[in-house]
Amino acid sequence: MTDVNPDQIGAGAPQPLEWRDGDMPYSMAFGDHFYCQTDGRLECGHVFLAGNGLPERWNGRQRFLIGELGFGTGLNFAETWRQWKLHRADGQHLHFISFELHPMRGEEIGRALSHWPEIDAEREALMAAWPQAPDGIVELDLDAQTTLRVVCGHALQGVAAAKRGFDAWYLDGFAPSRNSDMWSEELMRLICEKSTAGGTFATYAAAGFVRRNLIAAGFAVERRKGFAGKREMLCGVKNIGR
């Protein structure tokens, strides 16, 4: 599957990549692509935005907080930011917090995102602000209404240390079969605990143990049609009283 043991890379350190089909990054550590090979940007819209009821849920909200497991190339953030700029009103603010074990270098992010001209403005702004050696907590005020924070390190510790108040979650770690720690019941419980009443999640994953862990954590889970021929995806809302 892979010649690289992800546990030997070290939390917060970049991981070795292989570039396939031009600008598609492939993780040598986890033996998986960073996004759907059909079209990762459209997948973001189908799975993460629509799965969390966005952009509709932004209406009338002064502050909205999205959490993400796995920043990767920054594609989900870039597409979300693009949509946010199209729909936001004066006085609204989007906070986007992502938890990433192995942050990419700026040039790698730029190469991966160059595939989509639709997010050129977001790609250029992200690359201009991204630190040369991302480490610890990367916090970027990308415009007057948008803040990005990338917490480098293990997701379990990062989410545990985060304050409560997440309105939506993008669960986008590598495939559960390749990266089971990102889908553990312990982590899903933390995600539920940190969510607001009515907080939601969405994920491309539909593995049985992922669904069971989300239910055990306190989410009402719904199966929906997946993206690009994928049979199912999961989304859901925090149960009342959890």
C-alpha positions, 0 to 999 in steps of 0.5 A: 500500500505504501512504503512510508509509515505515517507515525514516523513522519512526526506530527506537524511535519510535511509528508512525502507526496507523489503527483499524479495526472499533473497536479493531483497530490497522492499521500505516500504515507496514507496510500490515498489521494487527497480528494475525489479523482473526478472533481474535488471542488464539485465534491466539496459542494455536494458533500460538505456544503450541501451536506451541512445545509450551506450556504442557506444556514449562513442567512442571518448568522452574525458568526458561523464556525466550521470545523474540518478534519484534514486541511490537506490542499485547502480545497474545501476551505477555498471553495467554502470561502468562494461560496461565502463571498457570494452569499455573505452580508455586511457584518457576518464573519466566517471562522474556519478551523481545520485540524491537520497532522501533516500541513502542506507547503505553500507551493504544494497547496498552490500546485494542487489548487491550480487545477481549478480556475474557479478558485484562483483568487482564493488560491492566490490569497491563501498562498500569499498568507501561508507561512513558509514552515507551517507549525503549531497554529496557523491563523490567517485573517484572509479578509475582513469577514473570513478567518482561517485557523489550521491547527497542526498536529493530531486531531484528537488533541487539537479538537479536545483543546478547542472551544465549543461552538462549532456549527458544522463539521467537514469530516475529510480525513483519508479513507477510513481503511487507511486512517482509522484514527481520524474516524474513531469513536473517541474523536467523534464524541469530541466533535459532537461535544464541541458542536452547538445545539443543532450542529451538523456534520457531513462526510464522503465516508459511509463505512459501517464503523464510521456511521456507528461511531457517529451515532454513538457520539450523539449524532442523528445520522442520515445516508445520502447519495454520494458524489460521482457514482459513490453510492452513499455519503453520511451527514447528520445533526447533533441530537437534542440533549447531547 
